[in-house]
Amino acid sequence: MDVNDMRVAVMLLGLVLFLGIWAWTWSSRRREAFDEAAQLPFIDDESGLRDNGEKQ
């Protein structure tokens, strides 16, 4: 096995990982969790900020 075979193996492993992550993110079972995570920046912080934007 020479260096080119290793390069091909690593490239194929990377492709399989990429496709696996892509399929996981577009899975309909994950949609609710991702929608909830997308709204996190818009939820009011209970510890709050003062009126001028400084932390209490």
mmCIF entry with sequence, helices, sheets and N, C-alpha, C, O atoms, coordinates in Angstrom:
data_MODEL
# 
_entry.id   MODEL 
# 
_entity.id                         1 
_entity.type                       polymer 
_entity.pdbx_number_of_molecules   1 
# 
_entity_poly.entity_id                      1 
_entity_poly.type                           'polypeptide(L)' 
_entity_poly.nstd_linkage                   no 
_entity_poly.nstd_monomer                   no 
_entity_poly.pdbx_seq_one_letter_code       MDVNDMRVAVMLLGLVLFLGIWAWTWSSRRREAFDEAAQLPFIDDESGLRDNGEKQ 
_entity_poly.pdbx_seq_one_letter_code_can   MDVNDMRVAVMLLGLVLFLGIWAWTWSSRRREAFDEAAQLPFIDDESGLRDNGEKQ 
_entity_poly.pdbx_strand_id                 A 
# 
loop_
_entity_poly_seq.entity_id 
_entity_poly_seq.num 
_entity_poly_seq.mon_id 
_entity_poly_seq.hetero 
1 1  MET n 
1 2  ASP n 
1 3  VAL n 
1 4  ASN n 
1 5  ASP n 
1 6  MET n 
1 7  ARG n 
1 8  VAL n 
1 9  ALA n 
1 10 VAL n 
1 11 MET n 
1 12 LEU n 
1 13 LEU n 
1 14 GLY n 
1 15 LEU n 
1 16 VAL n 
1 17 LEU n 
1 18 PHE n 
1 19 LEU n 
1 20 GLY n 
1 21 ILE n 
1 22 TRP n 
1 23 ALA n 
1 24 TRP n 
1 25 THR n 
1 26 TRP n 
1 27 SER n 
1 28 SER n 
1 29 ARG n 
1 30 ARG n 
1 31 ARG n 
1 32 GLU n 
1 33 ALA n 
1 34 PHE n 
1 35 ASP n 
1 36 GLU n 
1 37 ALA n 
1 38 ALA n 
1 39 GLN n 
1 40 LEU n 
1 41 PRO n 
1 42 PHE n 
1 43 ILE n 
1 44 ASP n 
1 45 ASP n 
1 46 GLU n 
1 47 SER n 
1 48 GLY n 
1 49 LEU n 
1 50 ARG n 
1 51 ASP n 
1 52 ASN n 
1 53 GLY n 
1 54 GLU n 
1 55 LYS n 
1 56 GLN n 
# 
_struct_asym.id          A 
_struct_asym.entity_id   1 
# 
loop_
_struct_conf.conf_type_id 
_struct_conf.id 
_struct_conf.pdbx_PDB_helix_id 
_struct_conf.beg_label_comp_id 
_struct_conf.beg_label_asym_id 
_struct_conf.beg_label_seq_id 
_struct_conf.pdbx_beg_PDB_ins_code 
_struct_conf.end_label_comp_id 
_struct_conf.end_label_asym_id 
_struct_conf.end_label_seq_id 
_struct_conf.pdbx_end_PDB_ins_code 
_struct_conf.beg_auth_comp_id 
_struct_conf.beg_auth_asym_id 
_struct_conf.beg_auth_seq_id 
_struct_conf.end_auth_comp_id 
_struct_conf.end_auth_asym_id 
_struct_conf.end_auth_seq_id 
_struct_conf.pdbx_PDB_helix_class 
_struct_conf.details 
_struct_conf.pdbx_PDB_helix_length 
HELX_P HELX_P1 AA1 VAL A 3  ? THR A 25 ? VAL A 3  THR A 25 1 ? 23 
HELX_P HELX_P2 AA2 SER A 28 ? ARG A 30 ? SER A 28 ARG A 30 5 ? 3  
HELX_P HELX_P3 AA3 ARG A 31 ? GLN A 39 ? ARG A 31 GLN A 39 1 ? 9  
HELX_P HELX_P4 AA4 LEU A 40 ? PHE A 42 ? LEU A 40 PHE A 42 5 ? 3  
# 
_struct_conf_type.id          HELX_P 
_struct_conf_type.criteria    ? 
_struct_conf_type.reference   ? 
# 
loop_
_atom_site.group_PDB 
_atom_site.id 
_atom_site.type_symbol 
_atom_site.label_atom_id 
_atom_site.label_alt_id 
_atom_site.label_comp_id 
_atom_site.label_asym_id 
_atom_site.label_entity_id 
_atom_site.label_seq_id 
_atom_site.pdbx_PDB_ins_code 
_atom_site.Cartn_x 
_atom_site.Cartn_y 
_atom_site.Cartn_z 
_atom_site.occupancy 
_atom_site.B_iso_or_equiv 
_atom_site.pdbx_formal_charge 
_atom_site.auth_seq_id 
_atom_site.auth_comp_id 
_atom_site.auth_asym_id 
_atom_site.auth_atom_id 
_atom_site.pdbx_PDB_model_num 
ATOM 1   N N  . MET A 1 1  ? 0.855   -1.174 0.000  1.00 0.00 ? 1  MET A N  1 
ATOM 2   C CA . MET A 1 1  ? 0.000   0.000  0.000  1.00 0.00 ? 1  MET A CA 1 
ATOM 3   C C  . MET A 1 1  ? 0.899   1.235  0.000  1.00 0.00 ? 1  MET A C  1 
ATOM 4   O O  . MET A 1 1  ? 1.687   1.443  0.922  1.00 0.00 ? 1  MET A O  1 
ATOM 5   N N  . ASP A 1 2  ? 0.771   2.034  -1.030 1.00 0.00 ? 2  ASP A N  1 
ATOM 6   C CA . ASP A 1 2  ? 1.603   3.240  -1.099 1.00 0.00 ? 2  ASP A CA 1 
ATOM 7   C C  . ASP A 1 2  ? 0.802   4.460  -0.650 1.00 0.00 ? 2  ASP A C  1 
ATOM 8   O O  . ASP A 1 2  ? -0.357  4.337  -0.252 1.00 0.00 ? 2  ASP A O  1 
ATOM 9   N N  . VAL A 1 3  ? 1.415   5.614  -0.713 1.00 0.00 ? 3  VAL A N  1 
ATOM 10  C CA . VAL A 1 3  ? 0.815   6.842  -0.193 1.00 0.00 ? 3  VAL A CA 1 
ATOM 11  C C  . VAL A 1 3  ? -0.449  7.226  -0.961 1.00 0.00 ? 3  VAL A C  1 
ATOM 12  O O  . VAL A 1 3  ? -1.363  7.810  -0.379 1.00 0.00 ? 3  VAL A O  1 
ATOM 13  N N  . ASN A 1 4  ? -0.520  6.914  -2.241 1.00 0.00 ? 4  ASN A N  1 
ATOM 14  C CA . ASN A 1 4  ? -1.719  7.259  -3.019 1.00 0.00 ? 4  ASN A CA 1 
ATOM 15  C C  . ASN A 1 4  ? -2.928  6.442  -2.578 1.00 0.00 ? 4  ASN A C  1 
ATOM 16  O O  . ASN A 1 4  ? -4.052  6.946  -2.582 1.00 0.00 ? 4  ASN A O  1 
ATOM 17  N N  . ASP A 1 5  ? -2.708  5.190  -2.200 1.00 0.00 ? 5  ASP A N  1 
ATOM 18  C CA . ASP A 1 5  ? -3.806  4.375  -1.677 1.00 0.00 ? 5  ASP A CA 1 
ATOM 19  C C  . ASP A 1 5  ? -4.320  4.959  -0.359 1.00 0.00 ? 5  ASP A C  1 
ATOM 20  O O  . ASP A 1 5  ? -5.525  4.968  -0.109 1.00 0.00 ? 5  ASP A O  1 
ATOM 21  N N  . MET A 1 6  ? -3.415  5.440  0.471  1.00 0.00 ? 6  MET A N  1 
ATOM 22  C CA . MET A 1 6  ? -3.815  6.077  1.726  1.00 0.00 ? 6  MET A CA 1 
ATOM 23  C C  . MET A 1 6  ? -4.612  7.350  1.464  1.00 0.00 ? 6  MET A C  1 
ATOM 24  O O  . MET A 1 6  ? -5.597  7.625  2.149  1.00 0.00 ? 6  MET A O  1 
ATOM 25  N N  . ARG A 1 7  ? -4.189  8.115  0.482  1.00 0.00 ? 7  ARG A N  1 
ATOM 26  C CA . ARG A 1 7  ? -4.905  9.351  0.139  1.00 0.00 ? 7  ARG A CA 1 
ATOM 27  C C  . ARG A 1 7  ? -6.322  9.045  -0.321 1.00 0.00 ? 7  ARG A C  1 
ATOM 28  O O  . ARG A 1 7  ? -7.264  9.741  0.057  1.00 0.00 ? 7  ARG A O  1 
ATOM 29  N N  . VAL A 1 8  ? -6.476  8.011  -1.134 1.00 0.00 ? 8  VAL A N  1 
ATOM 30  C CA . VAL A 1 8  ? -7.802  7.617  -1.607 1.00 0.00 ? 8  VAL A CA 1 
ATOM 31  C C  . VAL A 1 8  ? -8.656  7.149  -0.435 1.00 0.00 ? 8  VAL A C  1 
ATOM 32  O O  . VAL A 1 8  ? -9.831  7.506  -0.352 1.00 0.00 ? 8  VAL A O  1 
ATOM 33  N N  . ALA A 1 9  ? -8.095  6.370  0.456  1.00 0.00 ? 9  ALA A N  1 
ATOM 34  C CA . ALA A 1 9  ? -8.835  5.867  1.615  1.00 0.00 ? 9  ALA A CA 1 
ATOM 35  C C  . ALA A 1 9  ? -9.299  7.016  2.506  1.00 0.00 ? 9  ALA A C  1 
ATOM 36  O O  . ALA A 1 9  ? -10.443 7.018  2.959  1.00 0.00 ? 9  ALA A O  1 
ATOM 37  N N  . VAL A 1 10 ? -8.439  7.981  2.763  1.00 0.00 ? 10 VAL A N  1 
ATOM 38  C CA . VAL A 1 10 ? -8.801  9.130  3.599  1.00 0.00 ? 10 VAL A CA 1 
ATOM 39  C C  . VAL A 1 10 ? -9.862  9.977  2.906  1.00 0.00 ? 10 VAL A C  1 
ATOM 40  O O  . VAL A 1 10 ? -10.782 10.471 3.557  1.00 0.00 ? 10 VAL A O  1 
ATOM 41  N N  . MET A 1 11 ? -9.741  10.150 1.592  1.00 0.00 ? 11 MET A N  1 
ATOM 42  C CA . MET A 1 11 ? -10.721 10.928 0.846  1.00 0.00 ? 11 MET A CA 1 
ATOM 43  C C  . MET A 1 11 ? -12.084 10.241 0.881  1.00 0.00 ? 11 MET A C  1 
ATOM 44  O O  . MET A 1 11 ? -13.102 10.909 1.066  1.00 0.00 ? 11 MET A O  1 
ATOM 45  N N  . LEU A 1 12 ? -12.121 8.935  0.708  1.00 0.00 ? 12 LEU A N  1 
ATOM 46  C CA . LEU A 1 12 ? -13.385 8.204  0.757  1.00 0.00 ? 12 LEU A CA 1 
ATOM 47  C C  . LEU A 1 12 ? -13.992 8.234  2.161  1.00 0.00 ? 12 LEU A C  1 
ATOM 48  O O  . LEU A 1 12 ? -15.208 8.364  2.303  1.00 0.00 ? 12 LEU A O  1 
ATOM 49  N N  . LEU A 1 13 ? -13.174 8.117  3.184  1.00 0.00 ? 13 LEU A N  1 
ATOM 50  C CA . LEU A 1 13 ? -13.659 8.216  4.559  1.00 0.00 ? 13 LEU A CA 1 
ATOM 51  C C  . LEU A 1 13 ? -14.256 9.596  4.809  1.00 0.00 ? 13 LEU A C  1 
ATOM 52  O O  . LEU A 1 13 ? -15.317 9.710  5.424  1.00 0.00 ? 13 LEU A O  1 
ATOM 53  N N  . GLY A 1 14 ? -13.590 10.635 4.341  1.00 0.00 ? 14 GLY A N  1 
ATOM 54  C CA . GLY A 1 14 ? -14.113 11.995 4.488  1.00 0.00 ? 14 GLY A CA 1 
ATOM 55  C C  . GLY A 1 14 ? -15.434 12.176 3.756  1.00 0.00 ? 14 GLY A C  1 
ATOM 56  O O  . GLY A 1 14 ? -16.337 12.842 4.265  1.00 0.00 ? 14 GLY A O  1 
ATOM 57  N N  . LEU A 1 15 ? -15.557 11.597 2.579  1.00 0.00 ? 15 LEU A N  1 
ATOM 58  C CA . LEU A 1 15 ? -16.797 11.682 1.812  1.00 0.00 ? 15 LEU A CA 1 
ATOM 59  C C  . LEU A 1 15 ? -17.931 10.968 2.545  1.00 0.00 ? 15 LEU A C  1 
ATOM 60  O O  . LEU A 1 15 ? -19.042 11.494 2.627  1.00 0.00 ? 15 LEU A O  1 
ATOM 61  N N  . VAL A 1 16 ? -17.664 9.787  3.071  1.00 0.00 ? 16 VAL A N  1 
ATOM 62  C CA . VAL A 1 16 ? -18.681 9.043  3.809  1.00 0.00 ? 16 VAL A CA 1 
ATOM 63  C C  . VAL A 1 16 ? -19.104 9.818  5.057  1.00 0.00 ? 16 VAL A C  1 
ATOM 64  O O  . VAL A 1 16 ? -20.295 9.889  5.360  1.00 0.00 ? 16 VAL A O  1 
ATOM 65  N N  . LEU A 1 17 ? -18.149 10.400 5.782  1.00 0.00 ? 17 LEU A N  1 
ATOM 66  C CA . LEU A 1 17 ? -18.486 11.202 6.962  1.00 0.00 ? 17 LEU A CA 1 
ATOM 67  C C  . LEU A 1 17 ? -19.316 12.420 6.582  1.00 0.00 ? 17 LEU A C  1 
ATOM 68  O O  . LEU A 1 17 ? -20.295 12.740 7.255  1.00 0.00 ? 17 LEU A O  1 
ATOM 69  N N  . PHE A 1 18 ? -18.934 13.093 5.519  1.00 0.00 ? 18 PHE A N  1 
ATOM 70  C CA . PHE A 1 18 ? -19.673 14.264 5.058  1.00 0.00 ? 18 PHE A CA 1 
ATOM 71  C C  . PHE A 1 18 ? -21.109 13.896 4.717  1.00 0.00 ? 18 PHE A C  1 
ATOM 72  O O  . PHE A 1 18 ? -22.041 14.580 5.138  1.00 0.00 ? 18 PHE A O  1 
ATOM 73  N N  . LEU A 1 19 ? -21.295 12.819 3.955  1.00 0.00 ? 19 LEU A N  1 
ATOM 74  C CA . LEU A 1 19 ? -22.643 12.405 3.571  1.00 0.00 ? 19 LEU A CA 1 
ATOM 75  C C  . LEU A 1 19 ? -23.457 11.954 4.780  1.00 0.00 ? 19 LEU A C  1 
ATOM 76  O O  . LEU A 1 19 ? -24.667 12.177 4.830  1.00 0.00 ? 19 LEU A O  1 
ATOM 77  N N  . GLY A 1 20 ? -22.808 11.326 5.748  1.00 0.00 ? 20 GLY A N  1 
ATOM 78  C CA . GLY A 1 20 ? -23.500 10.921 6.970  1.00 0.00 ? 20 GLY A CA 1 
ATOM 79  C C  . GLY A 1 20 ? -23.975 12.112 7.772  1.00 0.00 ? 20 GLY A C  1 
ATOM 80  O O  . GLY A 1 20 ? -25.111 12.127 8.246  1.00 0.00 ? 20 GLY A O  1 
ATOM 81  N N  . ILE A 1 21 ? -23.119 13.117 7.933  1.00 0.00 ? 21 ILE A N  1 
ATOM 82  C CA . ILE A 1 21 ? -23.503 14.331 8.665  1.00 0.00 ? 21 ILE A CA 1 
ATOM 83  C C  . ILE A 1 21 ? -24.596 15.074 7.911  1.00 0.00 ? 21 ILE A C  1 
ATOM 84  O O  . ILE A 1 21 ? -25.528 15.596 8.522  1.00 0.00 ? 21 ILE A O  1 
ATOM 85  N N  . TRP A 1 22 ? -24.488 15.125 6.594  1.00 0.00 ? 22 TRP A N  1 
ATOM 86  C CA . TRP A 1 22 ? -25.506 15.793 5.776  1.00 0.00 ? 22 TRP A CA 1 
ATOM 87  C C  . TRP A 1 22 ? -26.855 15.106 5.945  1.00 0.00 ? 22 TRP A C  1 
ATOM 88  O O  . TRP A 1 22 ? -27.870 15.780 6.119  1.00 0.00 ? 22 TRP A O  1 
ATOM 89  N N  . ALA A 1 23 ? -26.882 13.784 5.898  1.00 0.00 ? 23 ALA A N  1 
ATOM 90  C CA . ALA A 1 23 ? -28.130 13.041 6.054  1.00 0.00 ? 23 ALA A CA 1 
ATOM 91  C C  . ALA A 1 23 ? -28.699 13.241 7.455  1.00 0.00 ? 23 ALA A C  1 
ATOM 92  O O  . ALA A 1 23 ? -29.915 13.352 7.612  1.00 0.00 ? 23 ALA A O  1 
ATOM 93  N N  . TRP A 1 24 ? -27.845 13.288 8.474  1.00 0.00 ? 24 TRP A N  1 
ATOM 94  C CA . TRP A 1 24 ? -28.297 13.476 9.854  1.00 0.00 ? 24 TRP A CA 1 
ATOM 95  C C  . TRP A 1 24 ? -28.940 14.849 10.031 1.00 0.00 ? 24 TRP A C  1 
ATOM 96  O O  . TRP A 1 24 ? -29.967 14.971 10.700 1.00 0.00 ? 24 TRP A O  1 
ATOM 97  N N  . THR A 1 25 ? -28.342 15.884 9.434  1.00 0.00 ? 25 THR A N  1 
ATOM 98  C CA . THR A 1 25 ? -28.885 17.230 9.609  1.00 0.00 ? 25 THR A CA 1 
ATOM 99  C C  . THR A 1 25 ? -30.192 17.423 8.861  1.00 0.00 ? 25 THR A C  1 
ATOM 100 O O  . THR A 1 25 ? -31.032 18.203 9.310  1.00 0.00 ? 25 THR A O  1 
ATOM 101 N N  . TRP A 1 26 ? -30.398 16.750 7.749  1.00 0.00 ? 26 TRP A N  1 
ATOM 102 C CA . TRP A 1 26 ? -31.622 16.895 6.975  1.00 0.00 ? 26 TRP A CA 1 
ATOM 103 C C  . TRP A 1 26 ? -32.678 15.864 7.357  1.00 0.00 ? 26 TRP A C  1 
ATOM 104 O O  . TRP A 1 26 ? -33.737 15.800 6.731  1.00 0.00 ? 26 TRP A O  1 
ATOM 105 N N  . SER A 1 27 ? -32.401 15.061 8.374  1.00 0.00 ? 27 SER A N  1 
ATOM 106 C CA . SER A 1 27 ? -33.342 14.050 8.827  1.00 0.00 ? 27 SER A CA 1 
ATOM 107 C C  . SER A 1 27 ? -34.584 14.718 9.412  1.00 0.00 ? 27 SER A C  1 
ATOM 108 O O  . SER A 1 27 ? -34.474 15.690 10.159 1.00 0.00 ? 27 SER A O  1 
ATOM 109 N N  . SER A 1 28 ? -35.752 14.205 9.077  1.00 0.00 ? 28 SER A N  1 
ATOM 110 C CA . SER A 1 28 ? -36.998 14.789 9.596  1.00 0.00 ? 28 SER A CA 1 
ATOM 111 C C  . SER A 1 28 ? -37.134 14.555 11.098 1.00 0.00 ? 28 SER A C  1 
ATOM 112 O O  . SER A 1 28 ? -37.855 15.298 11.765 1.00 0.00 ? 28 SER A O  1 
ATOM 113 N N  . ARG A 1 29 ? -36.467 13.550 11.646 1.00 0.00 ? 29 ARG A N  1 
ATOM 114 C CA . ARG A 1 29 ? -36.520 13.307 13.085 1.00 0.00 ? 29 ARG A CA 1 
ATOM 115 C C  . ARG A 1 29 ? -35.803 14.402 13.863 1.00 0.00 ? 29 ARG A C  1 
ATOM 116 O O  . ARG A 1 29 ? -36.118 14.609 15.035 1.00 0.00 ? 29 ARG A O  1 
ATOM 117 N N  . ARG A 1 30 ? -34.862 15.105 13.268 1.00 0.00 ? 30 ARG A N  1 
ATOM 118 C CA . ARG A 1 30 ? -34.088 16.141 13.945 1.00 0.00 ? 30 ARG A CA 1 
ATOM 119 C C  . ARG A 1 30 ? -34.691 17.527 13.768 1.00 0.00 ? 30 ARG A C  1 
ATOM 120 O O  . ARG A 1 30 ? -34.224 18.478 14.397 1.00 0.00 ? 30 ARG A O  1 
ATOM 121 N N  . ARG A 1 31 ? -35.699 17.668 12.942 1.00 0.00 ? 31 ARG A N  1 
ATOM 122 C CA . ARG A 1 31 ? -36.244 18.990 12.608 1.00 0.00 ? 31 ARG A CA 1 
ATOM 123 C C  . ARG A 1 31 ? -36.687 19.757 13.856 1.00 0.00 ? 31 ARG A C  1 
ATOM 124 O O  . ARG A 1 31 ? -36.363 20.937 13.992 1.00 0.00 ? 31 ARG A O  1 
ATOM 125 N N  . GLU A 1 32 ? -37.416 19.116 14.764 1.00 0.00 ? 32 GLU A N  1 
ATOM 126 C CA . GLU A 1 32 ? -37.916 19.809 15.952 1.00 0.00 ? 32 GLU A CA 1 
ATOM 127 C C  . GLU A 1 32 ? -36.769 20.323 16.825 1.00 0.00 ? 32 GLU A C  1 
ATOM 128 O O  . GLU A 1 32 ? -36.828 21.447 17.325 1.00 0.00 ? 32 GLU A O  1 
ATOM 129 N N  . ALA A 1 33 ? -35.738 19.515 17.008 1.00 0.00 ? 33 ALA A N  1 
ATOM 130 C CA . ALA A 1 33 ? -34.599 19.936 17.827 1.00 0.00 ? 33 ALA A CA 1 
ATOM 131 C C  . ALA A 1 33 ? -33.860 21.102 17.184 1.00 0.00 ? 33 ALA A C  1 
ATOM 132 O O  . ALA A 1 33 ? -33.450 22.035 17.875 1.00 0.00 ? 33 ALA A O  1 
ATOM 133 N N  . PHE A 1 34 ? -33.690 21.053 15.872 1.00 0.00 ? 34 PHE A N  1 
ATOM 134 C CA . PHE A 1 34 ? -32.992 22.139 15.188 1.00 0.00 ? 34 PHE A CA 1 
ATOM 135 C C  . PHE A 1 34 ? -33.827 23.414 15.161 1.00 0.00 ? 34 PHE A C  1 
ATOM 136 O O  . PHE A 1 34 ? -33.281 24.511 15.274 1.00 0.00 ? 34 PHE A O  1 
ATOM 137 N N  . ASP A 1 35 ? -35.148 23.283 15.013 1.00 0.00 ? 35 ASP A N  1 
ATOM 138 C CA . ASP A 1 35 ? -36.003 24.473 15.062 1.00 0.00 ? 35 ASP A CA 1 
ATOM 139 C C  . ASP A 1 35 ? -35.949 25.129 16.441 1.00 0.00 ? 35 ASP A C  1 
ATOM 140 O O  . ASP A 1 35 ? -35.913 26.354 16.553 1.00 0.00 ? 35 ASP A O  1 
ATOM 141 N N  . GLU A 1 36 ? -35.943 24.309 17.481 1.00 0.00 ? 36 GLU A N  1 
ATOM 142 C CA . GLU A 1 36 ? -35.833 24.842 18.843 1.00 0.00 ? 36 GLU A CA 1 
ATOM 143 C C  . GLU A 1 36 ? -34.486 25.528 19.051 1.00 0.00 ? 36 GLU A C  1 
ATOM 144 O O  . GLU A 1 36 ? -34.431 26.604 19.646 1.00 0.00 ? 36 GLU A O  1 
ATOM 145 N N  . ALA A 1 37 ? -33.415 24.933 18.577 1.00 0.00 ? 37 ALA A N  1 
ATOM 146 C CA . ALA A 1 37 ? -32.084 25.524 18.723 1.00 0.00 ? 37 ALA A CA 1 
ATOM 147 C C  . ALA A 1 37 ? -31.972 26.826 17.930 1.00 0.00 ? 37 ALA A C  1 
ATOM 148 O O  . ALA A 1 37 ? -31.259 27.743 18.338 1.00 0.00 ? 37 ALA A O  1 
ATOM 149 N N  . ALA A 1 38 ? -32.664 26.908 16.817 1.00 0.00 ? 38 ALA A N  1 
ATOM 150 C CA . ALA A 1 38 ? -32.615 28.123 16.000 1.00 0.00 ? 38 ALA A CA 1 
ATOM 151 C C  . ALA A 1 38 ? -33.275 29.303 16.709 1.00 0.00 ? 38 ALA A C  1 
ATOM 152 O O  . ALA A 1 38 ? -32.943 30.454 16.425 1.00 0.00 ? 38 ALA A O  1 
ATOM 153 N N  . GLN A 1 39 ? -34.196 29.037 17.618 1.00 0.00 ? 39 GLN A N  1 
ATOM 154 C CA . GLN A 1 39 ? -34.900 30.103 18.323 1.00 0.00 ? 39 GLN A CA 1 
ATOM 155 C C  . GLN A 1 39 ? -34.192 30.556 19.595 1.00 0.00 ? 39 GLN A C  1 
ATOM 156 O O  . GLN A 1 39 ? -34.588 31.561 20.184 1.00 0.00 ? 39 GLN A O  1 
ATOM 157 N N  . LEU A 1 40 ? -33.156 29.844 20.036 1.00 0.00 ? 40 LEU A N  1 
ATOM 158 C CA . LEU A 1 40 ? -32.470 30.184 21.280 1.00 0.00 ? 40 LEU A CA 1 
ATOM 159 C C  . LEU A 1 40 ? -31.965 31.632 21.339 1.00 0.00 ? 40 LEU A C  1 
ATOM 160 O O  . LEU A 1 40 ? -32.097 32.256 22.392 1.00 0.00 ? 40 LEU A O  1 
ATOM 161 N N  . PRO A 1 41 ? -31.401 32.192 20.281 1.00 0.00 ? 41 PRO A N  1 
ATOM 162 C CA . PRO A 1 41 ? -30.928 33.587 20.385 1.00 0.00 ? 41 PRO A CA 1 
ATOM 163 C C  . PRO A 1 41 ? -32.045 34.602 20.618 1.00 0.00 ? 41 PRO A C  1 
ATOM 164 O O  . PRO A 1 41 ? -31.779 35.717 21.068 1.00 0.00 ? 41 PRO A O  1 
ATOM 165 N N  . PHE A 1 42 ? -33.274 34.238 20.321 1.00 0.00 ? 42 PHE A N  1 
ATOM 166 C CA . PHE A 1 42 ? -34.384 35.187 20.415 1.00 0.00 ? 42 PHE A CA 1 
ATOM 167 C C  . PHE A 1 42 ? -35.146 35.086 21.730 1.00 0.00 ? 42 PHE A C  1 
ATOM 168 O O  . PHE A 1 42 ? -36.034 35.897 21.992 1.00 0.00 ? 42 PHE A O  1 
ATOM 169 N N  . ILE A 1 43 ? -34.814 34.110 22.551 1.00 0.00 ? 43 ILE A N  1 
ATOM 170 C CA . ILE A 1 43 ? -35.488 33.940 23.834 1.00 0.00 ? 43 ILE A CA 1 
ATOM 171 C C  . ILE A 1 43 ? -34.939 34.970 24.812 1.00 0.00 ? 43 ILE A C  1 
ATOM 172 O O  . ILE A 1 43 ? -33.726 35.157 24.912 1.00 0.00 ? 43 ILE A O  1 
ATOM 173 N N  . ASP A 1 44 ? -35.843 35.644 25.540 1.00 0.00 ? 44 ASP A N  1 
ATOM 174 C CA . ASP A 1 44 ? -35.409 36.649 26.515 1.00 0.00 ? 44 ASP A CA 1 
ATOM 175 C C  . ASP A 1 44 ? -34.575 35.988 27.600 1.00 0.00 ? 44 ASP A C  1 
ATOM 176 O O  . ASP A 1 44 ? -34.898 34.906 28.091 1.00 0.00 ? 44 ASP A O  1 
ATOM 177 N N  . ASP A 1 45 ? -33.510 36.659 27.953 1.00 0.00 ? 45 ASP A N  1 
ATOM 178 C CA . ASP A 1 45 ? -32.625 36.170 29.007 1.00 0.00 ? 45 ASP A CA 1 
ATOM 179 C C  . ASP A 1 45 ? -33.240 36.518 30.355 1.00 0.00 ? 45 ASP A C  1 
ATOM 180 O O  . ASP A 1 45 ? -33.508 37.688 30.628 1.00 0.00 ? 45 ASP A O  1 
ATOM 181 N N  . GLU A 1 46 ? -33.465 35.524 31.195 1.00 0.00 ? 46 GLU A N  1 
ATOM 182 C CA . GLU A 1 46 ? -34.098 35.756 32.499 1.00 0.00 ? 46 GLU A CA 1 
ATOM 183 C C  . GLU A 1 46 ? -33.217 36.593 33.419 1.00 0.00 ? 46 GLU A C  1 
ATOM 184 O O  . GLU A 1 46 ? -33.731 37.407 34.185 1.00 0.00 ? 46 GLU A O  1 
ATOM 185 N N  . SER A 1 47 ? -31.877 36.405 33.356 1.00 0.00 ? 47 SER A N  1 
ATOM 186 C CA . SER A 1 47 ? -31.000 37.218 34.200 1.00 0.00 ? 47 SER A CA 1 
ATOM 187 C C  . SER A 1 47 ? -31.016 38.663 33.731 1.00 0.00 ? 47 SER A C  1 
ATOM 188 O O  . SER A 1 47 ? -30.787 39.584 34.515 1.00 0.00 ? 47 SER A O  1 
ATOM 189 N N  . GLY A 1 48 ? -31.285 38.852 32.460 1.00 0.00 ? 48 GLY A N  1 
ATOM 190 C CA . GLY A 1 48 ? -31.574 40.159 31.907 1.00 0.00 ? 48 GLY A CA 1 
ATOM 191 C C  . GLY A 1 48 ? -30.400 41.105 31.756 1.00 0.00 ? 48 GLY A C  1 
ATOM 192 O O  . GLY A 1 48 ? -29.302 40.892 32.271 1.00 0.00 ? 48 GLY A O  1 
ATOM 193 N N  . LEU A 1 49 ? -30.692 42.140 31.033 1.00 0.00 ? 49 LEU A N  1 
ATOM 194 C CA . LEU A 1 49 ? -29.773 43.244 30.843 1.00 0.00 ? 49 LEU A CA 1 
ATOM 195 C C  . LEU A 1 49 ? -30.455 44.493 31.375 1.00 0.00 ? 49 LEU A C  1 
ATOM 196 O O  . LEU A 1 49 ? -31.682 44.590 31.372 1.00 0.00 ? 49 LEU A O  1 
ATOM 197 N N  . ARG A 1 50 ? -29.663 45.434 31.826 1.00 0.00 ? 50 ARG A N  1 
ATOM 198 C CA . ARG A 1 50 ? -30.244 46.711 32.237 1.00 0.00 ? 50 ARG A CA 1 
ATOM 199 C C  . ARG A 1 50 ? -30.755 47.434 30.994 1.00 0.00 ? 50 ARG A C  1 
ATOM 200 O O  . ARG A 1 50 ? -30.510 47.005 29.867 1.00 0.00 ? 50 ARG A O  1 
ATOM 201 N N  . ASP A 1 51 ? -31.457 48.521 31.213 1.00 0.00 ? 51 ASP A N  1 
ATOM 202 C CA . ASP A 1 51 ? -32.025 49.261 30.094 1.00 0.00 ? 51 ASP A CA 1 
ATOM 203 C C  . ASP A 1 51 ? -30.965 49.773 29.126 1.00 0.00 ? 51 ASP A C  1 
ATOM 204 O O  . ASP A 1 51 ? -31.237 49.926 27.935 1.00 0.00 ? 51 ASP A O  1 
ATOM 205 N N  . ASN A 1 52 ? -29.745 50.041 29.631 1.00 0.00 ? 52 ASN A N  1 
ATOM 206 C CA . ASN A 1 52 ? -28.701 50.568 28.763 1.00 0.00 ? 52 ASN A CA 1 
ATOM 207 C C  . ASN A 1 52 ? -27.865 49.461 28.133 1.00 0.00 ? 52 ASN A C  1 
ATOM 208 O O  . ASN A 1 52 ? -26.886 49.756 27.448 1.00 0.00 ? 52 ASN A O  1 
ATOM 209 N N  . GLY A 1 53 ? -28.222 48.196 28.343 1.00 0.00 ? 53 GLY A N  1 
ATOM 210 C CA . GLY A 1 53 ? -27.547 47.102 27.681 1.00 0.00 ? 53 GLY A CA 1 
ATOM 211 C C  . GLY A 1 53 ? -26.433 46.458 28.489 1.00 0.00 ? 53 GLY A C  1 
ATOM 212 O O  . GLY A 1 53 ? -25.815 45.501 28.022 1.00 0.00 ? 53 GLY A O  1 
ATOM 213 N N  . GLU A 1 54 ? -26.159 46.960 29.699 1.00 0.00 ? 54 GLU A N  1 
ATOM 214 C CA . GLU A 1 54 ? -25.117 46.374 30.513 1.00 0.00 ? 54 GLU A CA 1 
ATOM 215 C C  . GLU A 1 54 ? -25.662 45.225 31.324 1.00 0.00 ? 54 GLU A C  1 
ATOM 216 O O  . GLU A 1 54 ? -26.836 45.218 31.694 1.00 0.00 ? 54 GLU A O  1 
ATOM 217 N N  . LYS A 1 55 ? -24.811 44.250 31.604 1.00 0.00 ? 55 LYS A N  1 
ATOM 218 C CA . LYS A 1 55 ? -25.221 43.119 32.453 1.00 0.00 ? 55 LYS A CA 1 
ATOM 219 C C  . LYS A 1 55 ? -25.379 43.599 33.890 1.00 0.00 ? 55 LYS A C  1 
ATOM 220 O O  . LYS A 1 55 ? -24.679 44.506 34.339 1.00 0.00 ? 55 LYS A O  1 
ATOM 221 N N  . GLN A 1 56 ? -26.310 42.974 34.598 1.00 0.00 ? 56 GLN A N  1 
ATOM 222 C CA . GLN A 1 56 ? -26.556 43.337 36.007 1.00 0.00 ? 56 GLN A CA 1 
ATOM 223 C C  . GLN A 1 56 ? -25.523 42.706 36.898 1.00 0.00 ? 56 GLN A C  1 
ATOM 224 O O  . GLN A 1 56 ? -25.560 42.892 38.114 1.00 0.00 ? 56 GLN A O  1 
# 
